[in-house]
Each structure stands twice: as C-alpha cells, then as structure tokens.
Amino acid sequence: MLLLHHQSTYLLASPEPALLAAMEPVLAALGARAEIVLSAEAALASMTAAKPPSLAILDENLPGMKVGQLLAAVHAASEWRLPIVLISDNVTREWIDRLQEGAIDEILARQAQPEWWQLRLENVLHAHSLRRELDSLREAALANAQTDRLTGVYNREKILSMLFRETDRVQRMNGSLCVLLFDIDDFGHWNSRLGSDACDELLCKVVSRTTQLLRTYDLLGRPGMDEFLVALPGCSAENAVMLAERLRMDVFATPFHVAGEAIRLSACFGIATSNGRSPVVVLRDAEMALESAKEAGPETIECFGNSHRPTPAAVTFLSPTSGDELLAW
C-alpha cells in the first residue's frame, strides 16, 4: 500500500461539477486534501506558487487557456517538477507525445471508473517518489565525488581542479591569486594519543573555524590528512600572510575540546602568489614554502621568496588563567 503524508494537497482543476464530485472521494482515499480551481489561470497560480501542490490533476476542458499553453507556462515559471495528470475525453497523439516528453505523467479517461483513477494516481505518485529518491542519490553521489567525506570541504581532486579553473580566470582578467597551504603540526602524535575518532572531530572543528574567516568566494580543500589548501582570489601576498596570522591565532590558539580534553593545536603555513603563472608552479611554490615553515618550527608562516616567522606566545596559551588544563605538543 502506498503511504502518503496526510497533509498532502492535490490540485484538482476542472469546471465540471460532476467530475469534481467523482474525483474528491478518490483523493480522500489517497489521504490528500483537494484544492479545487475552475480555470487554467487559477491552476497556473497554484502550480507555480512558493508551496505548490504535491500533485496536479488537470481537466483538458479548463477555460482560460489551452492545457498545452498551461503546461509550457508551468515548466517555464517553476523549477519544481510536480507530477501532472491529465483528464481527457480521448487519448490523442498530442497527449501521447506530452506523456513521452515527460510534460505530463499520466492520462486518465474521463469515463473510467473511480477505482481505476485511484490505481493510476497511486502509480504516478509512487513513480514520482522513486524519481525523487533517485535524484537525491545522484546528487549525493556527485557531492561525494567532489567533497571530503569527513569535513565536507573539497577533496584533493576537486580543490586542484578548482585551483586550475581559478588560475585561468585570474589570468584572463589580469587579477591576483594566492594559494595558502597549512599543515597541523605533529598530528600523528594526537592520533596516537587521542584516537582516530577524536582526531576526526578535531579536523572538523579546524574546518569550521577556518571557514568562518574566509570570504564566500574563497576555496577551501583538504588535499592531505592534516593538510588544507586555501585559494584566495583577488588577494595579495601581504593579505594572505595576514590571513595566515588570523588562522594561527583564531583557529589554533583557542583550545579545542574533544574527548573530555582541552587540546592546543598549532600549524605551519606556506603561501605563494600566482602572478599569472601555471597553477602547477604556484602549488609547487606553496608546498616549498610550507616545507620551509615546517623546518623552521611550529606556527611558522612562510611566503615563498620572503620569510615571515612570528614567534608563538606559548606562555599565554599554557597560562592557568585560560581556565583549561591544556594538552599541548
């Protein structure tokens, strides 16, 4: 048996009292409330409303405009694809073509028994439910192919693809672009000490804090286990360094609370500017800057070709005035 939400509303558009009277108990048997309209204009308004009905049943004899025009107007005005059933005296070639095109989902003969109408409507609703489920699965599969399953940011393949696309764009527009790589210091230590579940939570918290500091058009991805890449369109090297300093302080300086512990993380940062060059070269420069930062020690920021190494204020982070008994490495 098809289970439907008891609050579903089905549009019933017909000027014929006899048809309305025969169809209303069918809709009631389906667990739906009937919204009755008497013209094509009223049907169009209902089907393109912010909250359209879950099903539209259209009489081909609706006054106001031809059903073909009504269908075209609905599809042009709304992205929502609701199932549409046509009630017709004759199954014409036009309606068969509309059915094959997907403009309508079913044709009901006007003279058929109400029990037959109910069966066909149940089939339409079931097919529509399966189609929506398939669309959701397809969208989820596409999202999984582009995003990191743990953190929700772009995965390695997608962020590198986006970096190539963004580099091409700024080259055409003679704009600026910076790439910022950061790597959490000694993350393997935390994985051994806290376990994988707690470290997964740490990574998600790092992403959440980082995202709050980025602009809507900045790109964030996770190319490695504890490494993140940020593409910064329209950003100079100086501004990228300032962002790295904010990340160092606002993301990593504040303790993370996981597994009943207050954890103090740190990270190293590598920055490179595009200057119209290939993204392969820019990424290589950022990786070299990051490696140089790691060699210099925790919390180092390196801009390729120009060192920038702030001294971390470890005493502040470990002070008992913070209110936390911090674990630090």
Contacts in CASP RR format, 6 or more apart in sequence:
PFRMAT RR
TARGET T0000
AUTHOR 0000-0000-0000
METHOD contacts of the structure
MODEL  1
MLLLHHQSTYLLASPEPALLAAMEPVLAALGARAEIVLSAEAALASMTAA
KPPSLAILDENLPGMKVGQLLAAVHAASEWRLPIVLISDNVTREWIDRLQ
EGAIDEILARQAQPEWWQLRLENVLHAHSLRRELDSLREAALANAQTDRL
TGVYNREKILSMLFRETDRVQRMNGSLCVLLFDIDDFGHWNSRLGSDACD
ELLCKVVSRTTQLLRTYDLLGRPGMDEFLVALPGCSAENAVMLAERLRMD
VFATPFHVAGEAIRLSACFGIATSNGRSPVVVLRDAEMALESAKEAGPET
IECFGNSHRPTPAAVTFLSPTSGDELLAW
2 30 0 8 1.000
2 122 0 8 1.000
2 125 0 8 1.000
2 126 0 8 1.000
4 30 0 8 1.000
4 31 0 8 1.000
4 32 0 8 1.000
4 125 0 8 1.000
6 31 0 8 1.000
7 33 0 8 1.000
8 30 0 8 1.000
8 31 0 8 1.000
8 32 0 8 1.000
8 33 0 8 1.000
8 54 0 8 1.000
8 55 0 8 1.000
9 32 0 8 1.000
9 33 0 8 1.000
9 34 0 8 1.000
9 35 0 8 1.000
9 53 0 8 1.000
9 54 0 8 1.000
10 27 0 8 1.000
10 30 0 8 1.000
10 32 0 8 1.000
10 33 0 8 1.000
10 34 0 8 1.000
10 35 0 8 1.000
10 53 0 8 1.000
10 54 0 8 1.000
10 55 0 8 1.000
10 56 0 8 1.000
10 57 0 8 1.000
11 35 0 8 1.000
11 37 0 8 1.000
11 43 0 8 1.000
11 46 0 8 1.000
11 47 0 8 1.000
11 52 0 8 1.000
11 53 0 8 1.000
11 55 0 8 1.000
11 56 0 8 1.000
11 57 0 8 1.000
11 58 0 8 1.000
12 20 0 8 1.000
12 23 0 8 1.000
12 24 0 8 1.000
12 27 0 8 1.000
12 34 0 8 1.000
12 35 0 8 1.000
12 36 0 8 1.000
12 37 0 8 1.000
12 57 0 8 1.000
13 36 0 8 1.000
13 37 0 8 1.000
13 38 0 8 1.000
13 39 0 8 1.000
13 40 0 8 1.000
13 42 0 8 1.000
13 43 0 8 1.000
13 46 0 8 1.000
13 56 0 8 1.000
13 57 0 8 1.000
13 58 0 8 1.000
13 59 0 8 1.000
13 62 0 8 1.000
14 20 0 8 1.000
14 23 0 8 1.000
14 36 0 8 1.000
14 38 0 8 1.000
14 57 0 8 1.000
14 58 0 8 1.000
14 59 0 8 1.000
14 61 0 8 1.000
14 62 0 8 1.000
14 87 0 8 1.000
15 38 0 8 1.000
15 39 0 8 1.000
15 59 0 8 1.000
15 61 0 8 1.000
15 62 0 8 1.000
15 63 0 8 1.000
16 59 0 8 1.000
16 61 0 8 1.000
19 59 0 8 1.000
19 87 0 8 1.000
19 110 0 8 1.000
20 36 0 8 1.000
22 114 0 8 1.000
23 34 0 8 1.000
23 57 0 8 1.000
23 114 0 8 1.000
23 117 0 8 1.000
24 34 0 8 1.000
25 114 0 8 1.000
26 114 0 8 1.000
26 117 0 8 1.000
26 118 0 8 1.000
26 121 0 8 1.000
27 33 0 8 1.000
27 34 0 8 1.000
28 34 0 8 1.000
29 118 0 8 1.000
30 118 0 8 1.000
30 121 0 8 1.000
30 122 0 8 1.000
30 125 0 8 1.000
32 54 0 8 1.000
32 55 0 8 1.000
35 46 0 8 1.000
35 53 0 8 1.000
37 43 0 8 1.000
37 46 0 8 1.000
38 63 0 8 1.000
39 62 0 8 1.000
39 63 0 8 1.000
39 64 0 8 1.000
40 62 0 8 1.000
40 63 0 8 1.000
40 64 0 8 1.000
40 65 0 8 1.000
40 66 0 8 1.000
40 67 0 8 1.000
40 69 0 8 1.000
40 70 0 8 1.000
41 64 0 8 1.000
41 65 0 8 1.000
43 56 0 8 1.000
43 58 0 8 1.000
43 62 0 8 1.000
43 70 0 8 1.000
44 70 0 8 1.000
44 73 0 8 1.000
44 74 0 8 1.000
44 77 0 8 1.000
46 52 0 8 1.000
46 53 0 8 1.000
46 56 0 8 1.000
47 53 0 8 1.000
47 56 0 8 1.000
47 74 0 8 1.000
47 78 0 8 1.000
47 82 0 8 1.000
48 73 0 8 1.000
48 74 0 8 1.000
48 77 0 8 1.000
48 78 0 8 1.000
52 78 0 8 1.000
52 80 0 8 1.000
52 82 0 8 1.000
53 82 0 8 1.000
54 82 0 8 1.000
54 83 0 8 1.000
54 125 0 8 1.000
55 82 0 8 1.000
55 83 0 8 1.000
55 84 0 8 1.000
55 85 0 8 1.000
55 121 0 8 1.000
55 124 0 8 1.000
55 125 0 8 1.000
55 128 0 8 1.000
56 82 0 8 1.000
56 83 0 8 1.000
56 84 0 8 1.000
56 85 0 8 1.000
57 85 0 8 1.000
57 87 0 8 1.000
57 108 0 8 1.000
57 121 0 8 1.000
58 67 0 8 1.000
58 70 0 8 1.000
58 84 0 8 1.000
58 85 0 8 1.000
58 86 0 8 1.000
58 87 0 8 1.000
59 87 0 8 1.000
60 67 0 8 1.000
60 86 0 8 1.000
60 87 0 8 1.000
60 88 0 8 1.000
60 89 0 8 1.000
60 95 0 8 1.000
62 70 0 8 1.000
65 73 0 8 1.000
67 86 0 8 1.000
68 98 0 8 1.000
68 103 0 8 1.000
71 84 0 8 1.000
71 98 0 8 1.000
71 103 0 8 1.000
71 104 0 8 1.000
74 84 0 8 1.000
75 103 0 8 1.000
82 128 0 8 1.000
83 105 0 8 1.000
83 106 0 8 1.000
83 124 0 8 1.000
83 125 0 8 1.000
83 127 0 8 1.000
83 128 0 8 1.000
84 103 0 8 1.000
84 104 0 8 1.000
84 105 0 8 1.000
85 104 0 8 1.000
85 105 0 8 1.000
85 106 0 8 1.000
85 107 0 8 1.000
85 108 0 8 1.000
85 120 0 8 1.000
85 121 0 8 1.000
85 124 0 8 1.000
86 95 0 8 1.000
86 98 0 8 1.000
86 104 0 8 1.000
86 106 0 8 1.000
86 107 0 8 1.000
86 108 0 8 1.000
87 107 0 8 1.000
87 108 0 8 1.000
87 109 0 8 1.000
87 110 0 8 1.000
88 95 0 8 1.000
88 107 0 8 1.000
88 108 0 8 1.000
88 109 0 8 1.000
88 110 0 8 1.000
89 109 0 8 1.000
89 110 0 8 1.000
89 111 0 8 1.000
91 107 0 8 1.000
91 109 0 8 1.000
95 104 0 8 1.000
95 107 0 8 1.000
96 107 0 8 1.000
98 104 0 8 1.000
99 105 0 8 1.000
99 106 0 8 1.000
99 107 0 8 1.000
105 124 0 8 1.000
105 127 0 8 1.000
105 128 0 8 1.000
106 120 0 8 1.000
106 121 0 8 1.000
106 123 0 8 1.000
106 124 0 8 1.000
108 116 0 8 1.000
108 117 0 8 1.000
108 120 0 8 1.000
108 121 0 8 1.000
109 116 0 8 1.000
145 158 0 8 1.000
146 154 0 8 1.000
146 155 0 8 1.000
146 157 0 8 1.000
146 158 0 8 1.000
147 153 0 8 1.000
147 154 0 8 1.000
147 155 0 8 1.000
147 158 0 8 1.000
148 154 0 8 1.000
148 155 0 8 1.000
148 221 0 8 1.000
148 222 0 8 1.000
150 200 0 8 1.000
150 203 0 8 1.000
150 204 0 8 1.000
150 222 0 8 1.000
151 203 0 8 1.000
151 204 0 8 1.000
151 207 0 8 1.000
151 222 0 8 1.000
152 207 0 8 1.000
153 159 0 8 1.000
153 207 0 8 1.000
153 211 0 8 1.000
153 220 0 8 1.000
153 221 0 8 1.000
153 222 0 8 1.000
153 228 0 8 1.000
154 162 0 8 1.000
154 219 0 8 1.000
154 220 0 8 1.000
154 221 0 8 1.000
154 222 0 8 1.000
155 221 0 8 1.000
155 222 0 8 1.000
156 221 0 8 1.000
156 222 0 8 1.000
156 223 0 8 1.000
156 224 0 8 1.000
158 221 0 8 1.000
159 219 0 8 1.000
159 220 0 8 1.000
159 221 0 8 1.000
159 222 0 8 1.000
159 223 0 8 1.000
159 229 0 8 1.000
159 231 0 8 1.000
160 223 0 8 1.000
160 279 0 8 1.000
160 283 0 8 1.000
162 219 0 8 1.000
162 231 0 8 1.000
163 179 0 8 1.000
163 219 0 8 1.000
163 229 0 8 1.000
163 231 0 8 1.000
163 279 0 8 1.000
163 282 0 8 1.000
163 283 0 8 1.000
164 279 0 8 1.000
166 177 0 8 1.000
166 219 0 8 1.000
166 231 0 8 1.000
166 233 0 8 1.000
167 177 0 8 1.000
167 274 0 8 1.000
167 276 0 8 1.000
167 278 0 8 1.000
167 279 0 8 1.000
167 282 0 8 1.000
169 233 0 8 1.000
170 176 0 8 1.000
170 177 0 8 1.000
170 233 0 8 1.000
170 234 0 8 1.000
170 274 0 8 1.000
170 276 0 8 1.000
171 274 0 8 1.000
171 276 0 8 1.000
175 233 0 8 1.000
175 234 0 8 1.000
176 233 0 8 1.000
176 234 0 8 1.000
176 235 0 8 1.000
176 236 0 8 1.000
176 273 0 8 1.000
176 274 0 8 1.000
177 231 0 8 1.000
177 232 0 8 1.000
177 233 0 8 1.000
177 234 0 8 1.000
177 235 0 8 1.000
177 273 0 8 1.000
177 274 0 8 1.000
177 276 0 8 1.000
177 282 0 8 1.000
178 231 0 8 1.000
178 232 0 8 1.000
178 234 0 8 1.000
178 235 0 8 1.000
178 236 0 8 1.000
178 237 0 8 1.000
178 239 0 8 1.000
178 240 0 8 1.000
178 271 0 8 1.000
178 272 0 8 1.000
178 273 0 8 1.000
178 274 0 8 1.000
179 229 0 8 1.000
179 230 0 8 1.000
179 231 0 8 1.000
179 232 0 8 1.000
179 271 0 8 1.000
179 272 0 8 1.000
179 273 0 8 1.000
179 274 0 8 1.000
179 282 0 8 1.000
179 283 0 8 1.000
179 285 0 8 1.000
179 286 0 8 1.000
180 229 0 8 1.000
180 230 0 8 1.000
180 232 0 8 1.000
180 240 0 8 1.000
180 243 0 8 1.000
180 244 0 8 1.000
180 269 0 8 1.000
180 270 0 8 1.000
180 271 0 8 1.000
180 286 0 8 1.000
181 227 0 8 1.000
181 228 0 8 1.000
181 229 0 8 1.000
181 230 0 8 1.000
181 269 0 8 1.000
181 270 0 8 1.000
181 271 0 8 1.000
181 286 0 8 1.000
181 287 0 8 1.000
181 289 0 8 1.000
181 290 0 8 1.000
182 227 0 8 1.000
182 228 0 8 1.000
182 230 0 8 1.000
182 244 0 8 1.000
182 247 0 8 1.000
182 267 0 8 1.000
182 268 0 8 1.000
182 269 0 8 1.000
182 270 0 8 1.000
182 290 0 8 1.000
183 226 0 8 1.000
183 227 0 8 1.000
183 228 0 8 1.000
183 267 0 8 1.000
183 268 0 8 1.000
183 290 0 8 1.000
183 294 0 8 1.000
184 206 0 8 1.000
184 226 0 8 1.000
184 227 0 8 1.000
184 265 0 8 1.000
184 266 0 8 1.000
184 267 0 8 1.000
185 265 0 8 1.000
185 266 0 8 1.000
185 267 0 8 1.000
185 268 0 8 1.000
185 294 0 8 1.000
185 297 0 8 1.000
185 298 0 8 1.000
185 299 0 8 1.000
185 329 0 8 1.000
186 298 0 8 1.000
186 329 0 8 1.000
187 199 0 8 1.000
187 225 0 8 1.000
187 226 0 8 1.000
188 226 0 8 1.000
189 329 0 8 1.000
190 198 0 8 1.000
190 199 0 8 1.000
190 202 0 8 1.000
190 263 0 8 1.000
190 265 0 8 1.000
190 329 0 8 1.000
191 199 0 8 1.000
193 327 0 8 1.000
194 202 0 8 1.000
194 258 0 8 1.000
194 259 0 8 1.000
194 261 0 8 1.000
194 263 0 8 1.000
195 259 0 8 1.000
197 259 0 8 1.000
198 258 0 8 1.000
198 259 0 8 1.000
198 261 0 8 1.000
201 258 0 8 1.000
201 259 0 8 1.000
202 256 0 8 1.000
202 258 0 8 1.000
202 263 0 8 1.000
202 265 0 8 1.000
203 222 0 8 1.000
203 226 0 8 1.000
205 256 0 8 1.000
205 258 0 8 1.000
206 228 0 8 1.000
206 251 0 8 1.000
206 252 0 8 1.000
206 256 0 8 1.000
206 265 0 8 1.000
207 220 0 8 1.000
207 222 0 8 1.000
207 228 0 8 1.000
209 250 0 8 1.000
209 251 0 8 1.000
209 254 0 8 1.000
210 220 0 8 1.000
210 228 0 8 1.000
210 230 0 8 1.000
210 247 0 8 1.000
210 251 0 8 1.000
211 220 0 8 1.000
213 243 0 8 1.000
213 246 0 8 1.000
213 247 0 8 1.000
213 250 0 8 1.000
213 251 0 8 1.000
214 220 0 8 1.000
214 230 0 8 1.000
217 233 0 8 1.000
218 230 0 8 1.000
218 231 0 8 1.000
218 232 0 8 1.000
218 233 0 8 1.000
219 229 0 8 1.000
219 230 0 8 1.000
219 231 0 8 1.000
220 228 0 8 1.000
220 229 0 8 1.000
220 230 0 8 1.000
221 228 0 8 1.000
221 229 0 8 1.000
221 230 0 8 1.000
222 228 0 8 1.000
222 229 0 8 1.000
223 229 0 8 1.000
227 290 0 8 1.000
229 286 0 8 1.000
230 243 0 8 1.000
232 239 0 8 1.000
232 240 0 8 1.000
232 243 0 8 1.000
235 243 0 8 1.000
236 273 0 8 1.000
237 271 0 8 1.000
237 273 0 8 1.000
237 303 0 8 1.000
237 306 0 8 1.000
240 271 0 8 1.000
240 273 0 8 1.000
240 303 0 8 1.000
241 271 0 8 1.000
241 301 0 8 1.000
241 303 0 8 1.000
241 308 0 8 1.000
244 269 0 8 1.000
244 270 0 8 1.000
244 271 0 8 1.000
244 301 0 8 1.000
245 301 0 8 1.000
245 310 0 8 1.000
247 267 0 8 1.000
247 269 0 8 1.000
248 266 0 8 1.000
248 267 0 8 1.000
248 269 0 8 1.000
248 299 0 8 1.000
248 301 0 8 1.000
248 310 0 8 1.000
248 312 0 8 1.000
251 267 0 8 1.000
252 264 0 8 1.000
252 265 0 8 1.000
252 266 0 8 1.000
252 267 0 8 1.000
252 299 0 8 1.000
253 264 0 8 1.000
253 317 0 8 1.000
255 262 0 8 1.000
255 263 0 8 1.000
255 264 0 8 1.000
255 317 0 8 1.000
255 322 0 8 1.000
255 324 0 8 1.000
255 326 0 8 1.000
256 262 0 8 1.000
256 263 0 8 1.000
256 264 0 8 1.000
256 265 0 8 1.000
257 263 0 8 1.000
261 327 0 8 1.000
262 324 0 8 1.000
262 325 0 8 1.000
262 326 0 8 1.000
262 327 0 8 1.000
263 326 0 8 1.000
263 327 0 8 1.000
264 317 0 8 1.000
264 318 0 8 1.000
264 326 0 8 1.000
264 327 0 8 1.000
264 328 0 8 1.000
264 329 0 8 1.000
266 298 0 8 1.000
266 299 0 8 1.000
266 312 0 8 1.000
266 329 0 8 1.000
267 298 0 8 1.000
267 299 0 8 1.000
268 290 0 8 1.000
268 293 0 8 1.000
268 294 0 8 1.000
268 296 0 8 1.000
268 297 0 8 1.000
268 298 0 8 1.000
268 299 0 8 1.000
268 300 0 8 1.000
268 301 0 8 1.000
268 302 0 8 1.000
269 290 0 8 1.000
269 293 0 8 1.000
269 300 0 8 1.000
269 301 0 8 1.000
269 302 0 8 1.000
270 286 0 8 1.000
270 289 0 8 1.000
270 290 0 8 1.000
270 292 0 8 1.000
270 293 0 8 1.000
270 301 0 8 1.000
270 302 0 8 1.000
270 303 0 8 1.000
270 304 0 8 1.000
271 286 0 8 1.000
271 289 0 8 1.000
271 301 0 8 1.000
271 302 0 8 1.000
271 303 0 8 1.000
271 304 0 8 1.000
272 282 0 8 1.000
272 283 0 8 1.000
272 285 0 8 1.000
272 286 0 8 1.000
272 288 0 8 1.000
272 289 0 8 1.000
272 303 0 8 1.000
272 304 0 8 1.000
273 282 0 8 1.000
273 304 0 8 1.000
274 282 0 8 1.000
285 304 0 8 1.000
286 304 0 8 1.000
288 304 0 8 1.000
289 302 0 8 1.000
289 303 0 8 1.000
289 304 0 8 1.000
289 305 0 8 1.000
290 302 0 8 1.000
292 302 0 8 1.000
292 307 0 8 1.000
293 300 0 8 1.000
293 301 0 8 1.000
293 302 0 8 1.000
293 309 0 8 1.000
294 300 0 8 1.000
296 302 0 8 1.000
296 307 0 8 1.000
296 309 0 8 1.000
298 312 0 8 1.000
299 310 0 8 1.000
299 312 0 8 1.000
300 309 0 8 1.000
300 310 0 8 1.000
301 308 0 8 1.000
301 309 0 8 1.000
301 310 0 8 1.000
302 308 0 8 1.000
302 309 0 8 1.000
314 328 0 8 1.000
317 326 0 8 1.000
317 328 0 8 1.000
318 326 0 8 1.000
318 328 0 8 1.000
END
